[in-house]
Amino acid sequence: MTDTWFGPKLEEFLDQGFVKLPVSLGENFKNFEKEIGDFSRSEVNAPLFPLDQTHRFVSADQINQFRLNAIRFVNKCPFRSQVLKELVPFFKFVLGEDLAVQKSMNLVVVPPEDITSVIPLHADTWTGHSRFELTILFSMTEITPSHKMFLLPLKEWSKNERKLQGVTRLQQIYEKYEKRFHFLDLKPGEVLMFWHHLPHGNGAHQVDKTHWSLNFRVKNIFTPYGEKGLGDYFIPYQGSCFNEFVFRESEYAKDRTVGIKS
């Protein structure tokens, strides 16, 4: 699976701070689409409808509660574990064998012209996250530049980060760098991995389609944490065979010691 990751893909990530991962979830994604479609239909008591037409069946005053219910549903679906299993080879290549993942996936549902769904320009490290984390974005519906989901490429951020330390208004940053933003372009089922220290966000779009996407964070379990710690926000996902060996033998040693003392 990682054959296409080496070389150009790795260089792309190191150069830009983001990369589209060459994965295909195939039947797992199709099954998940059906599950979400059935959930959406039953939630609003409507006939089956495409996800990108959600705005025609869920009113503006219903969308937040609909989104919360959908998040709970998504995190109970087997698709979460299927996505992680498919992406682990990439995580191990970039982060190492010992992985921690966000407890729950986040779900973004953005209807056309919905200002309540706008996520202003931000970097996750400004709100308590560690720099030692990656964000994974999984597109459930098509994302085009017209959907106004954006991030600032690494080269632009690296050479301008210090200049912006005194800027307190995010709108100033947005206006200054808007022409340099990368606006996302993803097909349903495609996955983007990015360093969430890069400024990113989304505006209110006027495309006559609702945007759906999932996102979650992953890191090496032994790297520094911010305010989002292990246990409350992250959970261990996978360890190297040696570390798992050490933890196992430590427990056995403890038990044997207790047995000897008794």
N, C-alpha and C positions, 0 to 999 in steps of 0.2 A: 504493500500500500504506500510506503513512504518513498518508493522509487522516484515518483514525480515531485517529491518534496525537496530532495537534495538539489544543489546547484541553483538554478534560477529562482525557485520558490523561496529558498532560504535567503538568498540575496535580496529578494523583493521585500521580505519581512524585515530584515536588518536595515534596509535602506529606507523603507516607508513607515515601519512600525505597524503595518497591517498586511494581511495576505488572505486571499480566498483559498480555502483548503480543498484539495482535490479529493472529495469524498462523495460517495453516492449511497444514499440510504434506501433507495429502491422501494421494495415492497413494504418495508417498515414505515416509510414516509406515507405511502398510499394508505396503509391501514390507519395511521395516525390521523390523516386528513379525514377519513371516514368517521373515526371516533369523535373528532372535534366537530365535524358537520352534524352528527347525530346529537351531540350535546347542545350545540347552538340552536338547532331546531326545537328541541324539547324545552330549552331554557326560555324561549320567547313564544312557544306554541305556534310555530309557523311551519310551512312546508320546507323541505330541504333546500338550502340556498348555498351558493359559493361563498367562501369566506370573504372574498374581496367585495361582496355585496352586503356585508353585515349592516352597513349604515341604512339600508332600505328596510330592515326589519327590527333594528334596535335604535330607539330614539336617543337623542342627545342626553336627556335626563336619566336614561337607563344604562348608558354605556359604562359608567364606573362600576356599578354593581355587577353588570354582566362580565366585566373584565376580572373582577375579584373572584367571581364564581368560576370563571374559566381557568384562572391560575390554580385554584384548588384542584380542579379536574385534571389539568395538564400534569401536575406533579404526582398524581395517582396512576397515570398511564404508564405502561411498560416502555413507551417511547423514550422516556428520560434515560433509562438504563441502556437502551439500544444506541442512543446518540453517544453516550459516554464510551461505550464499548468500541464504537466505530472510530472515535477521535483519540483514544488513548495512545495509539502509536505516535501520533503527532505530538501529544503532550509529553510523552516520555522522551522524544527526540529533543524538544526545546527545553523542558523543565527538569528532566531527570526521572528516575524510577519512582520516587516518593511523592505522591500526589495528594492534594487536598482539593475538594470541589465545593462549590457553594451548595448549601443544604437544599435549596429550592430554586427551580428555574423561575425567572421573571418572564412575564408575558406582556407584550406591547400590542395594543389594538388601537389604531389611529384612524378614525373616520375622516372623510374630507372636511376641510375647513373647521376642524374641531380645535379651538384654542386651549381647551382644558387638557388636551393630550400633548401639547407642546413641551418638549424637554429643552430648556435653555442651554446655551453653550456652557460646558463644564468639563472638568476632568475628574474622574472618580477619586483621584488622590487629593482633591480639594475638599472631599467630604468624608475623610476617614479611612479610605482604602490605602493599602500599601502599594508601592511601585512594583513590588514583586508579584504582580498578578496579571493575568491575561483575561480579556473578555471574549467570549464566544457568542456570536450572533448567528442565529439560525433563521433564515427567511422562510416563512410559511406561505406568503403570497409574493408576487413580484414587487421588487423595489426598484424604482427608476430614479434618476436624478430629480425628476419632478416631485418626488415624495419628500424632498428636502431633508433627507437624513445625511449628515455630513460628519467628517472628521478632518483635522488638520494634519497633513503628513509630517512625519518625523523631522525631515530636513527643515521645514518651515518653523516647526515648534522649537527645535534645538537652537536655531540661530536667533530666535526672537523671545525666548522664554524670559531671559533676564530683563529685557526691555519692558516686559509686561508686569513685572513684580509690583509696580506702584499703581497699576490700573485697577480701580475698584469697580468700575461699571463693565459688566460682561458685554453689554451692547457695544461698547467702544471696541472691544476685541473683535466682536463679530463683524462690525462694519469695516474694521481695518483689514481683516484677513479673509473676508467672504470670497474674494476672487481666487484665493489660494486653497480653499477647501476642496476636499475630495468628496463628491456626492455619490452615495452608494448606488450600485447597479447590480442587483442580485435576482436570480430566478428562484422560483419556489424550490425549496430543498437545498439551496446552496448555503455554505457556511463561511463566515468571515471571522478571522481571529485578529484581534488588535490589542495593542498595549493601551490600557485605559488611562495612562498619564497624558495621552494626546487629547487636546480639547475636542469635544464632539457634542452632538445634540440633534434635535430635529425641529423643524418649523411646522406651521400649519400648511398642509398641502391642499391643492385644489383639483387633484386627480379624482375622478369620479369612481374611486375604488378605496375600500378599507384596507389598510396595511396591517398585517399580522406578523409578528416575529417573536422568537424566544431568545433569551440571553441568560448567560450564567458566567461565573468566574472560576478560574482554576489557577493553582499555584503549586510550587514545591512546598511540601509540608514543613520543611526545615528553614525556609527563608523568613525574613522579618514580616510581622503582621502590623497592620495599622489598628484602627479601632474595631475592625471586623475580625474577630479572633477565631481560633480553632475551637470548635465545640458549640459556640453560639451562632456562628455564621458559616464557617467552613467545617467540613467533616473529612476525616481520612478516607481516601478512596482506594489507594493502592500503594504498597511499599515494595522496596527492593527485596530480593530474596534474602540478602544478608541481614538487613534490618529486621525483617520478619523473623528470621532465625534468632537474632539476638534477643528480641522481645520475648519470643517463645521460651528460649533457654533461661532467660532471667526469671520468668515466672516459675519454670520448673525448679531452678536453683532455690528460689524463695521457698517453694513448697518443701523441697528436700531439707532445707535448713530448719524450717519449722518442725519437720518430722524428726530430725536429729535432736533438736532441743527438747522435744516432748518425750 
